[in-house]
C-alpha cells in the first residue's frame, strides 16, 4: 500500500518531494511586504506558483523565524527570494543562506542597499523570472503515500462537519498512516473534554505524556485568555457546545495511534498521526489566535505538509502560500452556494446516495489528481492567506509546565 503512486512529485536536492514547484517571496518585516507583493503581481500567469509570506514585526520572534526557515526549505518550494529592509532583527541574508544550503535557487535583496522600492521591484521581478525558467528542469519522480504529509484543519464547522466530513478525513488519515505517510492536526484547543481519549491513543508512553501536557496547557490558556474555540457561526450551524464541536474536530485524526506532539516549525521524525502544539509556553499572548484558520494552516505548512485539507460546513475561502488547500464540505447547500471555493462535496453520504467507503475512494482520487498537478479552487482564485501568529514557545519539546 505504501508504494501506491498518488502523483508525480518534484525532487529537491535535500531529498524531499513536493507536489508544487513554487517560487516563494519572503519579506522579513512589514516594510518589505509591499515590494514582495508588487513583485508577485508581475506574474499574473503564475498565480499560485509565485507567492508571498513573511514577518510583519520589527522584532525577531523566534517562532516566526523558525517558521520562515521551514517555508524557505518547504518541499513545495524550489526557489526563494528574500527581501528585507536592512535594519530589522530577522536577517534576510541568513534565511537566504539557509535555503541555499538545502539546494534551493536563492536570492536576497535589501531595500536600503539595493536602491529602494522601485529598483528592488524591478530587480526582484527579473530574479523571479530567471528562477521560474530554471525550475522547469526540476526532475519529476513518483509520489507515493509514504512520501505524503497532509495537514487537516476545521473552519466554519456545522453539524455536517462532525457527522460526515471530519470522519471522512479521519478515514483518509488512517490510510496515510498505514502506508507510512504523515498526517497532522494542530487543533488541541478543539479537543476539549477528550483528553482521556487522545491520551489512550498515544503510541508510546512518551507520546501519552506529551498529549497530556499539551492538553492541560491548552485548557489553562483558554481559561486565562477567556476564549475557547467556538464561534457564533458554529452555534448557527447546529453545534451546541465546545465539547460537541471537539468531538467532530477530533474525528479528523482517524483511529490510528498518535505518535506524539510537535512544536511549531518542528518536523515529524517518523510517519503516522501527529498533533501540533501551537500554544505559547511562557506568556499567554492573545495573538496565538491571530489569523484564525489561516495562521493554523501556516503552522501545518511549517511542519512540512505538502497538502492541506480544510473542512467547513458553513463555508470557507482560505488558501495557503505553501500548499494547495483542498476544501471539503458535507453541506450540500454550502457546496452549491460556494462551488467556486469548494473542491469536494461529501454531502451524498447524508443524502444516502453513496457509502462512506465509496466517498473515501473518491477523495483519494481527488487527492491523487491534486498531487499530480490539478489546481484547487483557492489556487485558481489566487487566494493566499499568509498570516503568522507571534508566539513564545520552546523549540523542540513539550514543556512540563507552562509559565502561566
C-alpha positions as CSV (number, residue, x, y, z in Angstrom):
1,X,0.0,0.0,0.0
2,X,2.8,2.4,0.8
3,X,4.2,2.1,-2.7
4,X,0.9,3.2,-4.4
5,X,1.7,6.1,-6.6
6,X,-0.6,9.1,-6.0
7,X,1.1,11.7,-8.2
8,X,4.3,13.0,-9.7
9,X,6.4,14.9,-7.3
10,X,9.2,17.4,-7.6
11,X,12.5,16.0,-6.3
12,X,14.6,18.5,-4.2
13,X,18.3,18.3,-3.7
14,X,17.8,17.7,0.0
15,X,15.8,14.5,-0.8
16,X,12.3,15.9,-0.1
17,X,9.5,15.7,-2.6
18,X,7.0,18.5,-3.3
19,X,3.6,18.4,-5.2
20,X,4.2,22.0,-6.3
21,X,7.2,23.8,-7.8
22,X,6.8,27.3,-6.3
23,X,8.9,30.5,-6.1
24,X,8.5,31.9,-2.6
25,X,8.9,35.6,-1.8
26,X,9.8,36.1,1.8
27,X,9.6,39.5,3.5
28,X,11.4,39.9,6.8
29,X,9.5,42.9,8.0
30,X,6.3,44.9,7.2
31,X,8.4,47.5,5.4
32,X,9.4,45.0,2.6
33,X,6.0,43.3,2.3
34,X,4.7,45.8,-0.3
35,X,7.7,45.1,-2.5
36,X,7.2,41.4,-2.4
37,X,3.5,41.8,-3.3
38,X,4.4,44.1,-6.2
39,X,7.0,41.5,-7.5
40,X,4.3,38.8,-7.3
41,X,1.9,41.0,-9.3
42,X,4.4,40.9,-12.2
43,X,3.5,37.3,-12.8
44,X,-0.3,37.1,-13.3
45,X,0.2,33.9,-15.4
46,X,1.8,32.2,-12.4
47,X,-1.0,32.6,-9.8
48,X,-0.4,30.0,-7.2
49,X,3.2,29.5,-8.3
50,X,4.7,32.8,-7.2
51,X,3.6,33.6,-3.6
52,X,4.5,35.7,-0.6
53,X,4.9,35.1,3.1
54,X,6.8,36.9,5.8
55,X,7.2,38.6,9.1
56,X,5.4,41.9,9.8
57,X,7.1,42.9,13.1
58,X,10.5,44.5,13.6
59,X,11.2,42.2,16.5
60,X,12.8,38.8,15.9
61,X,10.2,36.4,17.4
62,X,11.9,33.1,17.3
63,X,8.8,31.0,16.5
64,X,8.2,33.3,13.5
65,X,11.9,32.9,12.4
66,X,11.7,29.1,12.7
67,X,8.6,29.1,10.5
68,X,10.3,31.3,7.9
69,X,13.2,28.9,7.7
70,X,10.8,26.0,7.2
71,X,9.0,27.8,4.5
72,X,12.2,28.6,2.7
73,X,13.0,24.9,2.6
74,X,9.5,23.6,2.2
75,X,9.1,20.6,-0.2
76,X,6.7,22.6,-2.5
77,X,9.3,25.4,-2.8
78,X,12.0,25.3,-5.5
79,X,13.1,29.0,-5.5
80,X,13.3,31.6,-2.8
81,X,13.7,35.4,-2.9
82,X,14.1,37.1,0.5
83,X,13.5,40.8,0.6
84,X,14.5,42.8,3.7
85,X,14.6,46.4,4.7
86,X,18.1,46.1,6.2
87,X,17.8,47.2,9.8
88,X,15.4,44.6,11.3
89,X,16.2,41.8,13.6
90,X,15.4,39.0,11.2
91,X,18.2,39.0,8.6
92,X,17.2,38.3,5.0
93,X,20.7,37.0,4.1
94,X,20.5,34.4,6.9
95,X,17.3,33.0,5.6
96,X,18.6,33.0,2.0
97,X,21.8,31.2,3.1
98,X,19.7,28.5,4.9
99,X,17.6,28.0,1.8
100,X,20.7,27.9,-0.4
101,X,22.2,25.2,1.8
102,X,19.2,23.0,1.1
103,X,19.7,23.2,-2.7
104,X,17.0,25.8,-3.4
105,X,17.6,28.5,-6.0
106,X,18.0,31.5,-3.8
107,X,18.5,35.3,-3.9
108,X,18.4,38.2,-1.4
109,X,17.7,41.9,-1.7
110,X,17.7,44.8,0.8
111,X,15.7,48.0,0.2
112,X,18.3,50.1,2.0
113,X,21.2,48.7,-0.1
114,X,19.6,47.9,-3.4
115,X,18.1,51.2,-4.5
116,X,14.7,51.4,-2.7
117,X,11.2,50.4,-3.7
118,X,11.2,50.7,-7.5
119,X,14.7,49.4,-8.1
120,X,14.1,46.3,-5.8
121,X,10.8,45.6,-7.5
122,X,12.5,45.6,-11.0
123,X,15.5,43.5,-9.7
124,X,13.2,41.1,-7.9
125,X,11.0,40.5,-10.9
126,X,14.0,39.7,-13.0
127,X,15.3,37.3,-10.4
128,X,11.9,35.5,-10.2
129,X,11.7,35.3,-14.0
130,X,15.1,33.5,-14.1
131,X,14.1,31.2,-11.2
132,X,10.9,30.2,-13.0
133,X,12.9,29.2,-16.1
134,X,15.4,27.2,-14.0
135,X,12.6,25.4,-12.1
136,X,11.2,23.9,-15.3
137,X,14.2,21.5,-15.2
138,X,13.4,20.1,-11.7
139,X,13.1,16.3,-12.1
140,X,9.6,14.7,-11.6
141,X,9.5,11.5,-9.7
142,X,6.8,9.1,-8.5
143,X,5.0,10.4,-5.4
144,X,3.5,7.7,-3.1
145,X,1.5,7.6,0.1
146,X,4.8,7.1,2.0
147,X,6.0,10.4,0.7
148,X,2.9,12.4,1.6
149,X,2.4,14.7,4.5
150,X,-1.1,16.0,4.9
151,X,-2.5,18.5,7.4
152,X,-6.2,18.9,8.3
153,X,-8.0,21.9,9.7
154,X,-11.6,22.8,10.6
155,X,-13.1,26.2,9.7
156,X,-16.7,27.3,9.9
157,X,-17.9,23.9,11.3
158,X,-21.6,23.0,11.3
159,X,-23.5,19.8,12.2
160,X,-22.4,18.1,8.9
161,X,-18.7,18.5,9.7
162,X,-18.7,16.1,12.7
163,X,-21.1,13.7,11.1
164,X,-19.5,13.2,7.7
165,X,-16.7,15.4,6.5
166,X,-14.3,15.1,9.5
167,X,-14.8,11.3,9.8
168,X,-14.0,11.1,6.1
169,X,-10.7,12.9,6.6
170,X,-10.1,10.5,9.5
171,X,-10.6,7.6,7.2
172,X,-8.0,9.1,4.8
173,X,-5.6,9.7,7.7
174,X,-5.9,6.0,8.6
175,X,-4.9,5.1,5.1
176,X,-1.9,7.6,5.1
177,X,-0.7,6.3,8.5
178,X,-0.9,2.7,7.4
179,X,1.2,3.5,4.4
180,X,3.9,5.2,6.4
181,X,3.0,8.8,5.4
182,X,2.4,11.7,7.8
183,X,-1.0,13.0,8.9
184,X,-1.1,16.2,11.1
185,X,-3.7,18.1,13.1
186,X,-3.0,21.1,15.3
187,X,-6.3,21.8,17.0
188,X,-5.8,20.8,20.6
189,X,-8.0,23.7,21.5
190,X,-10.8,21.9,19.7
191,X,-10.3,18.7,21.7
192,X,-11.9,20.0,24.9
193,X,-13.3,17.1,27.0
194,X,-11.4,14.4,25.1
195,X,-8.1,14.2,27.0
196,X,-8.5,10.6,28.1
197,X,-9.4,9.5,24.6
198,X,-6.4,11.2,23.0
199,X,-4.0,10.0,25.6
200,X,-5.3,6.5,25.2
201,X,-4.2,6.7,21.5
202,X,-0.6,7.6,22.3
203,X,1.7,5.3,20.5
204,X,4.2,5.3,23.4
205,X,4.4,6.4,27.0
206,X,6.3,9.5,25.8
207,X,3.5,10.3,23.3
208,X,0.9,9.9,26.0
209,X,2.8,12.3,28.3
210,X,3.2,14.9,25.5
211,X,-0.5,14.7,24.7
212,X,-1.5,15.1,28.4
213,X,0.8,18.0,29.0
214,X,-0.2,19.8,25.8
215,X,-3.9,19.3,26.6
216,X,-3.5,20.7,30.1
217,X,-1.6,23.7,28.8
218,X,-4.3,24.4,26.2
219,X,-7.0,24.3,28.8
220,X,-5.0,26.7,31.0
221,X,-4.5,29.0,28.0
222,X,-8.2,29.0,27.1
223,X,-9.2,29.8,30.7
224,X,-6.6,32.5,31.1
225,X,-7.5,34.1,27.7
226,X,-11.2,33.7,28.4
227,X,-11.6,32.1,25.0
228,X,-12.5,28.6,23.8
229,X,-12.5,27.9,20.1
230,X,-16.2,28.1,19.3
231,X,-17.9,30.9,17.3
232,X,-21.4,32.3,16.8
233,X,-21.3,30.6,13.3
234,X,-20.8,27.2,14.9
235,X,-23.9,27.7,17.1
236,X,-25.8,28.8,14.0
237,X,-24.7,25.7,12.3
238,X,-26.2,23.4,14.9
239,X,-23.3,22.9,17.4
240,X,-24.3,23.5,21.0
241,X,-21.0,23.4,22.9
242,X,-17.3,23.4,22.5
243,X,-17.4,19.7,23.6
244,X,-19.7,18.9,20.8
245,X,-17.6,20.7,18.3
246,X,-14.5,19.0,19.7
247,X,-15.9,15.5,19.1
248,X,-16.3,16.4,15.4
249,X,-12.9,18.0,15.1
250,X,-11.0,15.1,16.7
251,X,-12.7,12.7,14.2
252,X,-10.2,14.1,11.6
253,X,-7.4,12.3,13.4
254,X,-8.8,8.9,12.5
255,X,-8.3,5.9,14.7
256,X,-4.6,5.1,14.4
257,X,-2.0,5.6,17.3
258,X,-0.9,9.2,17.8
259,X,2.9,9.3,17.5
260,X,3.5,12.4,19.6
261,X,3.2,16.2,19.8
262,X,5.2,18.6,17.6
263,X,6.1,22.2,18.4
264,X,5.6,25.0,15.9
265,X,8.1,24.5,12.9
266,X,9.2,21.1,14.1
267,X,9.0,18.3,11.5
268,X,7.8,14.8,12.4
269,X,10.7,12.4,12.7
270,X,8.5,9.4,11.5
271,X,5.3,8.7,9.7
272,X,1.9,8.4,11.3
273,X,-0.5,10.7,13.0
274,X,0.9,13.7,14.9
275,X,-0.5,16.7,16.8
276,X,1.0,20.2,16.7
277,X,1.1,22.3,19.9
278,X,0.5,26.0,18.9
279,X,0.0,27.4,22.4
280,X,2.7,29.6,24.0
281,X,4.9,28.2,26.8
282,X,5.8,31.4,28.5
283,X,3.2,34.1,28.3
284,X,-0.5,33.6,27.1
285,X,-0.4,36.0,24.1
286,X,-3.8,36.5,22.5
287,X,-2.0,36.7,19.2
288,X,-1.8,32.9,19.1
289,X,-5.3,33.0,17.5
290,X,-4.3,35.9,15.2
291,X,-5.4,34.9,11.7
292,X,-7.5,32.0,12.9
293,X,-7.7,29.2,10.4
294,X,-5.1,30.9,8.1
295,X,-2.4,31.0,10.7
296,X,-3.3,27.5,11.9
297,X,-2.7,26.2,8.3
298,X,0.6,28.1,8.3
299,X,1.6,26.0,11.3
300,X,0.8,22.9,9.4
301,X,2.8,24.0,6.4
302,X,5.7,24.7,8.8
303,X,5.6,21.1,9.9
304,X,6.2,20.1,6.3
305,X,2.8,19.3,5.0
306,X,2.6,19.3,1.2
307,X,-1.2,19.3,1.1
308,X,-3.9,20.8,3.4
309,X,-7.5,19.6,3.9
310,X,-9.9,22.2,5.1
311,X,-13.3,21.0,6.3
312,X,-16.1,23.5,6.5
313,X,-19.9,23.2,6.8
314,X,-20.7,26.9,6.8
315,X,-18.2,27.9,4.1
316,X,-14.6,28.9,3.7
317,X,-12.4,30.7,1.2
318,X,-8.8,30.5,2.6
319,X,-5.8,29.4,0.6
320,X,-2.1,29.0,1.6
321,X,1.1,30.3,0.1
322,X,2.9,26.9,0.5
323,X,0.3,24.2,0.0
324,X,-2.8,23.5,-2.0
325,X,-5.8,23.8,0.3
326,X,-8.4,21.2,-0.7
327,X,-11.7,22.3,0.8
328,X,-14.3,19.8,1.8
329,X,-17.9,20.2,2.9
330,X,-20.7,17.8,3.7
331,X,-23.3,20.6,3.5
332,X,-25.0,20.4,0.1
333,X,-26.3,23.9,0.3
334,X,-22.9,25.3,1.1
335,X,-21.3,23.4,-1.8
336,X,-23.9,24.7,-4.2
337,X,-23.6,28.3,-2.9
338,X,-19.8,28.3,-2.9
339,X,-18.9,26.0,-5.7
340,X,-16.1,28.4,-6.8
341,X,-14.4,27.8,-3.4
342,X,-15.0,24.1,-2.5
343,X,-13.2,21.2,-4.1
344,X,-15.0,18.2,-2.7
345,X,-18.7,17.5,-1.9
346,X,-19.1,14.9,0.8
347,X,-22.9,15.5,1.2
348,X,-24.0,12.5,-0.9
349,X,-23.4,10.3,2.2
350,X,-26.0,12.3,4.1
351,X,-28.5,12.0,1.2
352,X,-28.0,8.3,1.2
353,X,-26.6,8.4,-2.4
354,X,-23.2,6.8,-1.6
355,X,-21.4,5.0,1.2
356,X,-18.6,6.2,3.4
357,X,-16.2,3.7,1.7
358,X,-17.1,4.9,-1.8
359,X,-16.7,8.5,-0.7
360,X,-13.2,7.8,0.6
361,X,-12.3,6.3,-2.7
362,X,-13.5,9.5,-4.4
363,X,-11.5,11.6,-2.0
364,X,-8.4,9.5,-2.7
365,X,-8.8,10.1,-6.4
366,X,-9.2,13.8,-5.9
367,X,-6.0,13.9,-3.7
368,X,-4.1,12.0,-6.4
369,X,-5.2,14.5,-9.0
370,X,-4.1,17.4,-6.9
371,X,-0.7,15.7,-6.2
372,X,-0.3,15.3,-9.9
373,X,-0.8,19.0,-10.6
374,X,-4.6,19.6,-10.7
375,X,-5.1,23.0,-9.1
376,X,-7.5,23.5,-6.2
377,X,-10.1,26.3,-6.2
378,X,-8.0,28.6,-4.0
379,X,-5.1,28.3,-6.3
380,X,-7.2,29.3,-9.3
381,X,-8.6,32.3,-7.4
382,X,-5.2,33.4,-6.3
383,X,-6.4,33.3,-2.7
384,X,-3.4,33.3,-0.3
385,X,-3.6,33.7,3.5
386,X,0.0,34.0,4.9
387,X,-0.9,35.2,8.4
388,X,1.7,34.3,11.0
389,X,0.9,34.5,14.7
390,X,3.8,35.5,17.1
391,X,4.4,33.1,19.9
392,X,6.8,32.3,22.8
393,X,7.4,28.6,22.7
394,X,10.2,26.1,23.3
395,X,11.6,24.9,20.0
396,X,11.9,21.2,20.4
397,X,9.9,19.6,23.2
398,X,6.7,19.8,25.2
399,X,7.3,21.6,28.4
400,X,6.4,20.0,31.8
401,X,4.5,23.2,32.8
402,X,3.6,26.4,31.0
403,X,4.6,29.5,32.8
404,X,1.1,30.8,33.4
